[in-house]
């Protein structure tokens, strides 16, 4: 039987460190409201940026008539635009995430909470999707630092349960999201059907996709040897296997193939081990 993970809490010193961070996106996202993020895109805010020659169709309200009087040429003013970024945290909570000490789900939830805090204190909108065989739970995008306790409490109640279908879950989230943004997928990627189609569905909906491939220390560097009977954590299927040098090489090749697939199908990819000391342990 699965149980909810422990309460998520961070020390004041760690939260102070997170407050000095900000989210960096490679693309410009146009949201529903005016944001506080500086965008490389020129817009119509009150902060002047530069001039450019007037072109047919430009708004005459932004013509600088002082320059016209001096140079006898039309130039329009450019202003720094503001970007409304939405951070989408997509956390795998299938039963395989219950493995490890701490469990992969515990680590994923703390990591998602830390990233969510960074977004909220920078006035970004933060949303959450819990992945199993589909998006089984969610947290609609909100804004404001005062939302962090609610986010942390929500994540602390998530249980590792059910089967995995990342393609279906990610594709479903991509279709349901009202606007794209920065999507961070935190998963062990242990899905026999793969995950590339789900990542592509996010990219096709103009998300910037970052994948954190989360494995336990034992999964990264297996120490099992000999003839074993292993049970699938999600399906209950039992297999008898012999673990020798060839089997371990094949396993490492599969891990390398997963990394290559992530690189092809996402904007950025990183592998992390739950047993390693990290900032989220604060």
LOTORRO-731350 format. One record per residue (C-alpha): y, x negated, z. Coordinates in nm, 4 decimals, decimal comma. Layout:
N
R          Y          X          Z
R          Y          X          Z
...
END
This chain:
282
R          Y          X          Z
R     0,0000     0,0000     0,0000
R     0,3440    -0,1346    -0,0874
R     0,6365    -0,1454     0,1537
R     1,0093    -0,1817     0,1031
R     1,1475    -0,5336     0,1264
R     1,3393    -0,6582     0,4278
R     1,7075    -0,5840     0,4807
R     1,9326    -0,7856     0,2526
R     2,2104    -0,9685     0,4354
R     2,4104    -1,2836     0,3678
R     2,6030    -1,5098     0,6024
R     2,9854    -1,4966     0,5980
R     2,9932    -1,8564     0,4713
R     2,7681    -1,7697     0,1775
R     2,9731    -1,4635     0,0900
R     3,2852    -1,6801     0,0970
R     3,1188    -1,9148    -0,1526
R     3,0296    -1,6213    -0,3777
R     3,3897    -1,4993    -0,3695
R     3,4958    -1,8201    -0,5436
R     3,2671    -1,7445    -0,8391
R     3,3242    -1,5172    -1,1365
R     3,1125    -1,3817    -1,4207
R     3,1414    -1,5579    -1,7556
R     3,0595    -1,3655    -2,0727
R     3,0442    -1,5072    -2,4229
R     3,1587    -1,1824    -2,5771
R     3,4455    -0,9406    -2,5311
R     3,3516    -0,5978    -2,4009
R     3,5765    -0,2966    -2,4322
R     3,5200    -0,0605    -2,1437
R     3,6430     0,2773    -2,0332
R     3,9345     0,1549    -1,8206
R     4,1707    -0,1387    -1,8139
R     4,0085    -0,4280    -1,6319
R     4,1348    -0,7364    -1,4555
R     3,9369    -0,9922    -1,6566
R     4,1295    -1,2145    -1,8968
R     3,9909    -1,1690    -2,2447
R     4,0215    -1,4076    -2,5417
R     4,1059    -1,1026    -2,7472
R     4,4759    -1,0359    -2,8061
R     4,5903    -0,6955    -2,6906
R     4,8794    -0,4928    -2,5570
R     4,9180    -0,5793    -2,1897
R     5,2497    -0,6865    -2,0369
R     5,1737    -1,0604    -2,0385
R     5,3044    -1,2396    -2,3476
R     5,0637    -1,4750    -2,5263
R     5,1907    -1,5861    -2,8704
R     5,3461    -1,4838    -3,2039
R     5,1946    -1,4285    -3,5456
R     5,3423    -1,3296    -3,8842
R     5,3849    -0,9576    -3,9415
R     5,1140    -0,7907    -4,1496
R     5,1040    -0,4536    -4,3226
R     5,0063    -0,1884    -4,0706
R     5,1275    -0,3783    -3,7605
R     5,3140    -0,1726    -3,5023
R     5,6887    -0,2238    -3,5531
R     5,7407    -0,1875    -3,1788
R     5,6017    -0,5397    -3,1362
R     5,8234    -0,7073    -3,3952
R     6,0462    -0,9730    -3,2369
R     6,3850    -0,8941    -3,3924
R     6,5450    -1,2016    -3,2362
R     6,3129    -1,4263    -3,4389
R     6,3841    -1,2164    -3,7492
R     6,7563    -1,2710    -3,6961
R     6,7120    -1,6496    -3,6759
R     6,4388    -1,7078    -3,9356
R     6,4702    -1,4010    -4,1574
R     6,0947    -1,3520    -4,1245
R     5,9022    -1,0852    -3,9373
R     5,6795    -1,1919    -3,6465
R     5,4965    -0,9727    -3,3959
R     5,4371    -1,0492    -3,0299
R     5,0818    -1,0944    -2,9014
R     4,9822    -1,0191    -2,5447
R     4,6873    -1,1131    -2,3250
R     4,4428    -0,8276    -2,3222
R     4,2260    -0,7378    -2,0262
R     3,8531    -0,6899    -2,0434
R     3,6531    -0,4268    -1,8581
R     3,3158    -0,5927    -1,8013
R     3,0094    -0,4076    -1,6755
R     2,7301    -0,6096    -1,5155
R     2,3881    -0,4489    -1,5646
R     2,1256    -0,5810    -1,3199
R     1,7738    -0,5003    -1,4438
R     1,5130    -0,5786    -1,1776
R     1,1373    -0,5717    -1,2370
R     0,9700    -0,3872    -0,9477
R     0,6176    -0,3543    -1,0870
R     0,3251    -0,4325    -0,8575
R     0,2883    -0,7904    -0,9825
R     0,6291    -0,8649    -0,8249
R     0,4688    -0,8276    -0,4804
R     0,3031    -1,1683    -0,5164
R     0,4262    -1,4862    -0,3453
R     0,5924    -1,5887    -0,0192
R     0,8622    -1,4693    -0,0245
R     0,7507    -1,2114    -0,2745
R     0,9018    -1,2213    -0,6212
R     1,0622    -0,8823    -0,5558
R     1,2284    -1,0036    -0,2353
R     1,3732    -1,2986    -0,4222
R     1,4779    -1,0818    -0,7173
R     1,6503    -0,8278    -0,4931
R     1,8473    -1,0951    -0,3070
R     1,9444    -1,2601    -0,6343
R     2,0558    -0,9258    -0,7785
R     2,2563    -0,8533    -0,4635
R     2,4320    -1,1908    -0,4851
R     2,5178    -1,1409    -0,8515
R     2,6316    -0,7869    -0,7788
R     2,8638    -0,9113    -0,5045
R     3,0231    -1,1605    -0,7446
R     3,0872    -0,8794    -0,9901
R     3,2227    -0,6348    -0,7339
R     3,4668    -0,8770    -0,5698
R     3,6009    -0,9607    -0,9162
R     3,6690    -0,5908    -0,9861
R     3,3902    -0,5647    -1,2441
R     3,1667    -0,2605    -1,2666
R     2,8087    -0,3196    -1,1501
R     2,5074    -0,1047    -1,2362
R     2,1383    -0,1398    -1,1548
R     1,8122    -0,0434    -1,3223
R     1,4671    -0,0727    -1,1604
R     1,1952    -0,1494    -1,4147
R     0,8299    -0,0530    -1,3967
R     0,6584     0,1251    -1,6851
R     1,0061     0,2708    -1,7495
R     1,3420     0,2794    -1,5703
R     1,2211     0,4583    -1,2571
R     1,5362     0,4267    -1,0472
R     1,8957     0,3411    -1,1111
R     2,2391     0,2885    -0,9668
R     2,5249     0,4021    -1,1865
R     2,7981     0,1409    -1,2519
R     3,0612     0,1314    -0,9775
R     3,3560    -0,0876    -0,8966
R     3,4979    -0,2276    -0,5730
R     3,3957    -0,4620    -0,2945
R     3,3305    -0,1693    -0,0598
R     3,0316    -0,0766    -0,2798
R     2,8384    -0,3922    -0,1895
R     2,6756    -0,2587     0,1317
R     2,5458     0,0398    -0,0668
R     2,4092    -0,1900    -0,3385
R     2,2370    -0,4151    -0,0844
R     2,0908    -0,1138     0,0972
R     1,9610     0,0320    -0,2308
R     1,7941    -0,2963    -0,3253
R     1,6378    -0,3340     0,0201
R     1,4570    -0,0007    -0,0260
R     1,2958    -0,0925    -0,3597
R     0,9164    -0,1192    -0,3490
R     0,6859    -0,3187    -0,5751
R     0,4645    -0,0540    -0,7289
R     0,3308     0,0688    -1,0600
R     0,2476    -0,0914    -1,3901
R     0,4725    -0,2931    -1,6207
R     0,6097    -0,1872    -1,9566
R     0,9150    -0,4025    -2,0128
R     0,9616    -0,3024    -2,3755
R     0,9755     0,0646    -2,2805
R     1,1873     0,0110    -1,9697
R     1,4454    -0,2170    -2,1300
R     1,4610    -0,0051    -2,4435
R     1,5119     0,3077    -2,2357
R     1,7934     0,1454    -2,0393
R     1,9611     0,0264    -2,3601
R     1,9599     0,3795    -2,4992
R     2,0856     0,5422    -2,1788
R     2,3671     0,3001    -2,0930
R     2,7068     0,4441    -2,1804
R     2,8565     0,1099    -2,2757
R     2,7196    -0,2425    -2,3204
R     2,8004    -0,5368    -2,1018
R     2,6392    -0,8375    -1,9388
R     2,2696    -0,7569    -1,8785
R     2,0733    -0,9784    -1,6384
R     1,6974    -0,9188    -1,6535
R     1,5097    -1,0486    -1,3462
R     1,1338    -1,0347    -1,4012
R     0,8090    -1,2297    -1,3918
R     0,7599    -1,1155    -1,7555
R     0,3898    -1,0550    -1,6845
R     0,3381    -0,7775    -1,9355
R     0,0420    -0,7947    -2,1772
R     0,2428    -0,5930    -2,4318
R     0,5261    -0,8485    -2,4261
R     0,8971    -0,8059    -2,3645
R     1,0719    -0,9237    -2,6827
R     1,1195    -0,5741    -2,8263
R     1,2913    -0,4643    -2,5063
R     1,5295    -0,7611    -2,5109
R     1,6055    -0,6970    -2,8785
R     1,6847    -0,3329    -2,7972
R     1,9529    -0,4533    -2,5546
R     2,0922    -0,6998    -2,8096
R     2,1029    -0,4320    -3,0770
R     2,3150    -0,2185    -2,8450
R     2,5557    -0,5146    -2,8134
R     2,4553    -0,6281    -2,4639
R     2,4829    -0,9953    -2,3785
R     2,1346    -1,0560    -2,2383
R     2,0467    -1,3165    -1,9744
R     1,6863    -1,3519    -1,8557
R     1,5811    -1,4971    -1,5202
R     1,2079    -1,5634    -1,5433
R     1,0904    -1,5441    -1,1842
R     0,7533    -1,6859    -1,0789
R     0,5995    -1,7897    -0,7501
R     0,5345    -2,1584    -0,6845
R     0,1608    -2,0932    -0,7228
R     0,2168    -1,9301    -1,0623
R     0,4314    -2,2190    -1,1815
R     0,1805    -2,4836    -1,0723
R    -0,1617    -2,3243    -1,0123
R    -0,3930    -2,5003    -0,7688
R    -0,6958    -2,2761    -0,8236
R    -1,0110    -2,4426    -0,9538
R    -1,3727    -2,3539    -1,0185
R    -1,5443    -2,0227    -1,0888
R    -1,3405    -1,7312    -0,9604
R    -1,3265    -1,3532    -0,9684
R    -0,9657    -1,2388    -1,0091
R    -0,8251    -0,8871    -0,9931
R    -0,5226    -0,7679    -1,1909
R    -0,2566    -0,6571    -0,9408
R    -0,1440    -0,3665    -1,1599
R    -0,4511    -0,2373    -1,3416
R    -0,7192    -0,3291    -1,0887
R    -0,9246    -0,4912    -1,3652
R    -1,1596    -0,7653    -1,2393
R    -1,2369    -1,0730    -1,4456
R    -1,4661    -1,3660    -1,3789
R    -1,3132    -1,6891    -1,5069
R    -1,3711    -2,0631    -1,4833
R    -1,0584    -2,2655    -1,4179
R    -1,0816    -2,6181    -1,5552
R    -0,8511    -2,8559    -1,7375
R    -0,8660    -2,6613    -2,0631
R    -0,7842    -2,3332    -1,8872
R    -0,4844    -2,4877    -1,7103
R    -0,3560    -2,6360    -2,0366
R    -0,3866    -2,2970    -2,2018
R    -0,1950    -2,1398    -1,9130
R     0,0878    -2,3930    -1,9430
R     0,1025    -2,3356    -2,3184
R     0,1370    -1,9623    -2,2516
R     0,4255    -2,0330    -2,0113
R     0,5934    -2,2481    -2,2763
R     0,5475    -1,9709    -2,5339
R     0,7131    -1,7251    -2,2932
R     1,0101    -1,9592    -2,2589
R     1,0407    -1,9874    -2,6372
R     1,0270    -1,6085    -2,6748
R     1,3043    -1,5684    -2,4170
R     1,5198    -1,8234    -2,5967
R     1,4774    -1,6382    -2,9273
R     1,5353    -1,2920    -2,7834
R     1,8215    -1,3412    -2,5355
R     2,1618    -1,5013    -2,4929
R     2,0428    -1,7276    -2,2110
R     1,7218    -1,7924    -2,0171
R     1,6356    -1,9596    -1,6882
R     1,3083    -1,9972    -1,4966
R     1,3123    -1,9924    -1,1173
R     1,0491    -2,0270    -0,8439
R     1,0487    -1,8068    -0,5344
R     0,9285    -2,0902    -0,3133
R     1,2234    -2,3128    -0,3967
R     1,5232    -2,3261    -0,1649
R     1,8155    -2,1453    -0,3243
R     2,1618    -2,0198    -0,2422
R     2,0244    -1,6691    -0,1910
R     1,8416    -1,7943     0,1194
R     2,1785    -1,8043     0,2984
END
